[in-house]
Structures are given as C-alpha cells and as structure tokens.
Amino acid sequence: MEGERTVKRVLILVNPEKPDVREVVRSLGPWLGERAAVETQDLGEAPVETKADLVVVLGGDGSILKAARRLAGREVPVIGINMGKLGYLAEFTAEEFHEKFEAIAAGRIPMTKRLMLSVRCEKAGGQTRESLALNDVLVTGGEAHRMVGVAATIDGEAVTTYYGDGVLVSTPTGSTAYCLAAGGPVLAPGLEALVLVPICPHSLAHRPIVLRPDSEVMLEAGGLQKDAVCVVDGQEVVHLGRGDRVRVRRAKTSFLLVQNGDRSVFSTLREKLHWGHAPRYEQK
C-alpha cells in the first residue's frame, strides 16, 4: 500500500574520525528510535552484518565508499548524512534527514541502483585478493612513482600498453571523481557502463574508452618499473609485482543509494563541482 512504512530497522554507521559525529549520534539515535528499531556501529575494517531495512552513514563521500564495500554486496538502501567536505554521494544534511524520514520510510524518495566492480588481484604465485569498488580501480606505479607500463586486455583481447601514471577503470558513480579529473567522461548514475581511462599517458593518441557493463578488463603492470600498486576506491592498496594481474568486472550485486529528492544529477554537478558556470566576462 502506498505510504505504508517500509523501514522498520535502521543501522547507523558512524565514521569515528569525523568531528562532532558523536554529538549527531546522541541527537539522532533517540529521535530515530521512536520511529524504528535502531542499532549503531562504527565504520571499520570488518564486514558489516545487518538485517536493517535502511543504513544511515554519518560521514562524507569516502565513508559511503567504505560502507559500500563493507556491506559486501548486501542490497540494502543507504543514505549519507554529510559530515565531510564535498557531499556528492552523501547528499543529506541532518536536518534534511529529519524532514524527509517519513517519505524515506514510505519509499517515496528516489533511489538509484549503482553498478559496482568486482576486483580480483591475481598474484603470479597463485594467491588472490578480492574486493568490491563503487567508484574505481587504479593500477599505478609503486613507491618510486616513476612511469609505469600497464598492459590492458578487454574480454581477452589485447588493447594496448599504456605508459604513464597508470590506468583507471571507473563506474558511472566514479565518473565524477578521479575519472573526471583525469579527463574522462561524466556518466549518468543510472547508466550501465565502464570507463577505461589512461592517467597522464605519455602519448598524443590515448583516450578514455567507454565499455559495455559486462566487459572484463585485465590490467598487468610491468615494463619500466619493478613494482606497482592496485588502489580500490582510493582507500585499499594492494602491492603488485611482476606477473601480477588485476581482473576487473561488474559485480554480481549493486549498491542502493537513497537520493535527496530536492537535487538532480545536474543540479548537484552545478552546485558541488561548479559545472557549466559561465565565464566571468568583464563588464564595460
């Protein structure tokens, strides 16, 4: 029935590094407890186990990225209350969450299903490490930060070897993050696609490539540098040696992000990233 409350259990995930976050929890917890069963956890390194109908993340965009991985593919709606700098994914203020909770609980607030990446680092010795990414996966040089050669294969076909600072595989969600800064395209959040972006390539020819969402990308670093690293969502780092490979494909599960109904994709681009602002012409 339309208008019926669908949120009965809420998990509050707290980034303990954010200033004043405990004060927000003390005020938000009791208020929310009058409307649903509430549990609170610090957002750490362990997987998040929950049967909640809604997850509320207190932090910034980085906290949303971490929560997406720590939920380990559980498709539970997530809402971000921004306590960081940008607030691109964490779209709500605490006041807006209070104002809109009844609409959220009744399912009247828009929600997008975000494509996630499955990242598998395959060591030459046979060991593997797997992770999820909401934004992107980067293969770049190691601690020496020298030029690295990254051989890219798409669906088993060799594409090229990029020489530069590295290669990025981005989701539509990540297209407004590192992908954008590296000259890649901005993709609408609901679009299903991947983007392969060379980072500062030492070439006049290399350009970003938009791929089908079911594409499998294999990246192998080598050539000019002995070691490299794989960076997941800018937060998790795996060291790579010669012969190690990174296999990237669409994850089996998606990330459900509750959106602020007062903001559209383009208004967020204009407000947060100052997209499309007119030049400041001199008045005469």
C-alpha positions as CSV (number, residue, x, y, z in Angstrom):
1,M,0.0,0.0,0.0
2,E,1.4,3.4,-1.0
3,G,2.5,5.4,2.0
4,E,3.0,2.3,4.2
5,R,6.1,2.4,6.3
6,T,8.7,0.0,4.8
7,V,11.7,1.0,7.1
8,K,11.4,-0.8,10.4
9,R,15.1,-1.5,11.2
10,V,17.8,1.1,10.8
11,L,21.6,0.7,11.1
12,I,23.6,3.9,11.8
13,L,27.2,3.5,10.5
14,V,29.5,6.1,12.1
15,N,32.8,7.3,10.8
16,P,34.5,7.9,14.2
17,E,37.2,10.2,12.6
18,K,34.6,12.9,11.8
19,P,34.5,15.8,14.3
20,D,31.2,16.1,16.2
21,V,29.9,12.8,14.9
22,R,29.2,11.5,18.4
23,E,27.0,14.6,19.1
24,V,25.0,13.9,16.0
25,V,24.5,10.2,17.1
26,R,23.3,11.3,20.5
27,S,20.7,13.5,19.0
28,L,19.7,11.3,16.0
29,G,19.6,7.9,17.8
30,P,16.8,8.6,20.3
31,W,14.7,10.5,17.7
32,L,15.1,7.7,15.2
33,G,14.5,5.1,17.9
34,E,10.9,6.4,18.3
35,R,10.3,5.5,14.7
36,A,12.2,2.3,14.1
37,A,14.5,-0.3,15.7
38,V,18.0,1.3,15.7
39,E,21.5,-0.1,16.0
40,T,24.7,1.8,15.8
41,Q,28.2,0.6,14.6
42,D,31.5,2.3,13.9
43,L,32.5,2.0,10.3
44,G,35.7,0.0,10.5
45,E,37.6,-2.7,8.5
46,A,35.3,-5.6,9.3
47,P,32.3,-6.6,7.1
48,V,29.0,-5.1,8.2
49,E,26.4,-7.7,9.3
50,T,22.9,-6.3,9.4
51,K,19.3,-7.1,8.7
52,A,18.3,-3.4,8.6
53,D,15.9,-2.0,6.0
54,L,18.0,1.2,5.8
55,V,21.6,2.1,6.5
56,V,22.4,5.7,7.5
57,V,26.1,6.6,7.1
58,L,27.4,9.5,9.2
59,G,30.4,10.8,7.3
60,G,31.3,12.0,3.8
61,D,31.7,10.5,0.4
62,G,34.7,8.4,1.5
63,S,32.5,6.9,4.2
64,I,29.9,6.0,1.6
65,L,32.6,4.3,-0.5
66,K,33.8,2.3,2.5
67,A,30.3,1.4,3.6
68,A,29.5,0.1,0.1
69,R,32.5,-2.3,0.3
70,R,31.9,-3.3,4.0
71,L,28.3,-4.2,3.3
72,A,29.8,-6.9,1.0
73,G,27.2,-6.7,-1.7
74,R,24.1,-6.6,0.5
75,E,21.5,-4.6,-1.4
76,V,20.1,-2.5,1.4
77,P,19.3,1.2,0.8
78,V,22.0,3.5,2.1
79,I,21.6,7.2,2.9
80,G,24.5,9.5,3.6
81,I,24.4,12.4,6.1
82,N,27.3,14.6,5.0
83,M,29.9,15.5,7.6
84,G,32.7,15.7,5.1
85,K,33.9,18.3,2.6
86,L,32.0,17.7,-0.7
87,G,29.0,15.6,0.0
88,Y,28.4,14.4,-3.6
89,L,27.2,10.9,-2.6
90,A,26.3,11.9,1.0
91,E,23.5,14.2,-0.2
92,F,21.6,14.9,3.1
93,T,22.2,17.2,6.0
94,A,21.0,16.0,9.4
95,E,18.1,18.5,9.1
96,E,17.0,17.2,5.7
97,F,17.1,13.6,7.0
98,H,14.7,14.6,9.8
99,E,12.4,16.4,7.4
100,K,12.3,13.6,4.9
101,F,12.4,10.5,7.1
102,E,8.7,9.7,6.8
103,A,8.9,9.9,3.0
104,I,12.1,7.8,3.0
105,A,10.4,5.2,5.3
106,A,7.4,5.1,3.0
107,G,9.5,4.6,-0.1
108,R,8.6,7.9,-1.7
109,I,12.2,9.2,-2.0
110,P,14.1,8.3,-5.2
111,M,16.8,5.7,-5.0
112,T,19.4,4.6,-7.6
113,K,20.9,1.2,-8.2
114,R,24.7,1.8,-8.7
115,L,26.9,-0.6,-10.6
116,M,29.8,-1.9,-8.6
117,L,33.0,-3.6,-9.6
118,S,34.5,-6.9,-8.6
119,V,38.2,-6.6,-8.3
120,R,40.5,-9.6,-8.2
121,C,44.2,-9.2,-7.8
122,E,45.9,-12.4,-9.1
123,K,49.5,-12.9,-7.8
124,A,52.0,-14.7,-10.0
125,G,52.5,-17.2,-7.2
126,G,48.8,-18.2,-7.2
127,Q,47.5,-16.1,-4.3
128,T,44.4,-13.9,-4.9
129,R,42.7,-11.0,-3.2
130,E,39.2,-9.9,-4.0
131,S,37.4,-6.7,-3.2
132,L,34.4,-4.5,-4.4
133,A,34.6,-1.0,-5.7
134,L,31.9,1.6,-6.0
135,N,34.0,4.3,-7.7
136,D,37.0,3.0,-9.4
137,V,40.1,0.7,-9.6
138,L,43.6,2.2,-10.3
139,V,46.8,0.4,-11.3
140,T,49.7,2.8,-10.9
141,G,53.4,3.0,-10.0
142,G,54.7,1.9,-6.7
143,E,56.5,4.0,-4.1
144,A,59.1,5.3,-6.6
145,H,56.3,7.0,-8.6
146,R,58.0,6.5,-11.9
147,M,56.4,6.0,-15.2
148,V,54.6,2.6,-15.3
149,G,53.6,0.5,-18.3
150,V,50.1,-1.1,-17.9
151,A,49.0,-3.7,-20.4
152,A,45.2,-3.7,-20.9
153,T,43.1,-6.6,-22.1
154,I,39.4,-6.3,-22.7
155,D,37.4,-9.6,-23.0
156,G,40.5,-11.5,-23.7
157,E,41.7,-9.2,-26.5
158,A,44.9,-7.2,-26.0
159,V,44.2,-3.5,-26.4
160,T,47.5,-1.7,-25.8
161,T,50.1,-1.0,-23.2
162,Y,49.7,2.4,-21.6
163,Y,52.8,4.2,-20.5
164,G,52.2,7.0,-17.9
165,D,51.0,7.3,-14.4
166,G,48.6,4.3,-14.6
167,V,45.2,3.2,-15.8
168,L,41.8,3.6,-14.1
169,V,38.6,1.6,-14.5
170,S,35.6,3.6,-13.4
171,T,31.9,3.1,-12.8
172,P,29.3,5.8,-13.6
173,T,29.4,6.7,-9.9
174,G,33.1,7.2,-10.1
175,S,33.0,9.2,-13.3
176,T,32.7,12.4,-11.3
177,A,35.7,11.6,-9.2
178,Y,39.2,10.6,-10.4
179,C,37.8,9.8,-13.8
180,L,36.7,13.3,-14.3
181,A,40.0,14.7,-13.0
182,A,41.8,12.5,-15.5
183,G,39.8,13.8,-18.4
184,G,37.3,11.0,-18.6
185,P,33.6,11.5,-19.4
186,V,30.8,12.1,-16.9
187,L,28.3,9.3,-17.0
188,A,24.8,9.5,-15.7
189,P,24.5,7.5,-12.4
190,G,21.8,5.1,-13.8
191,L,23.8,4.3,-16.9
192,E,25.4,0.8,-17.1
193,A,28.9,1.1,-18.5
194,L,32.5,1.1,-17.5
195,V,35.2,3.6,-18.5
196,L,38.9,2.8,-19.1
197,V,41.0,5.9,-18.5
198,P,44.7,6.3,-19.0
199,I,46.3,8.5,-16.4
200,C,48.7,11.1,-17.8
201,P,49.7,8.9,-20.8
202,H,53.0,9.6,-22.4
203,S,51.2,9.7,-25.8
204,L,49.2,12.0,-28.0
205,A,46.9,9.2,-29.1
206,H,45.5,7.5,-26.0
207,R,41.9,8.5,-25.0
208,P,39.4,7.1,-22.5
209,I,37.2,4.2,-23.7
210,V,33.6,3.6,-22.7
211,L,32.9,-0.1,-22.4
212,R,29.9,-2.4,-22.1
213,P,28.9,-3.2,-18.4
214,D,29.6,-6.9,-19.0
215,S,33.2,-6.3,-20.2
216,E,36.1,-7.9,-18.3
217,V,39.2,-5.7,-18.1
218,M,42.6,-7.2,-17.2
219,L,45.4,-4.9,-16.2
220,E,49.0,-6.0,-15.8
221,A,51.8,-3.6,-14.8
222,G,55.4,-4.0,-15.8
223,G,57.9,-2.7,-18.3
224,L,59.7,0.3,-16.8
225,Q,59.0,-0.4,-13.1
226,K,59.7,-3.4,-10.9
227,D,56.5,-2.9,-8.8
228,A,53.1,-1.2,-8.9
229,V,50.0,-0.9,-6.8
230,C,46.3,-1.5,-7.2
231,V,44.2,1.1,-5.5
232,V,40.5,0.3,-4.8
233,D,38.2,3.4,-4.4
234,G,41.3,5.4,-3.3
235,Q,41.2,3.5,0.0
236,E,42.5,0.0,-0.3
237,V,46.0,-0.7,-1.7
238,V,47.4,-4.0,-2.9
239,H,51.1,-4.2,-3.9
240,L,51.8,-5.8,-7.3
241,G,54.9,-7.5,-8.6
242,R,56.0,-8.6,-12.0
243,G,53.4,-11.1,-13.5
244,D,50.6,-10.0,-11.1
245,R,47.4,-9.1,-12.8
246,V,44.2,-7.2,-11.8
247,R,40.9,-8.6,-13.2
248,V,38.0,-6.1,-13.1
249,R,34.4,-6.9,-14.0
250,R,30.9,-6.0,-13.0
251,A,30.0,-7.2,-9.5
252,K,27.0,-9.5,-9.1
253,T,25.3,-7.1,-6.7
254,S,24.6,-3.4,-6.8
255,F,24.7,-0.5,-4.3
256,L,21.4,1.1,-3.5
257,L,21.8,4.9,-2.8
258,V,18.9,7.0,-1.5
259,Q,18.9,10.4,-3.2
260,N,17.8,13.7,-2.0
261,G,14.7,14.5,-4.0
262,D,15.4,18.2,-3.9
263,R,18.5,17.7,-6.0
264,S,19.0,16.3,-9.5
265,V,22.2,14.9,-11.1
266,F,22.8,18.2,-13.0
267,S,22.0,20.5,-10.1
268,T,24.5,18.5,-8.0
269,L,27.1,19.0,-10.7
270,R,26.4,22.7,-10.8
271,E,26.4,23.1,-7.0
272,K,29.2,20.8,-6.0
273,L,31.6,20.9,-9.0
274,H,30.6,24.3,-10.4
275,W,29.8,22.6,-13.7
276,G,28.6,24.8,-16.6
277,H,29.3,28.1,-14.9
278,A,29.6,31.0,-17.4
279,P,32.9,32.8,-17.9
280,R,33.4,35.9,-15.8
281,Y,33.3,38.5,-18.6
282,E,34.5,42.0,-17.8
283,Q,31.6,44.4,-17.5
284,K,32.0,47.6,-19.6
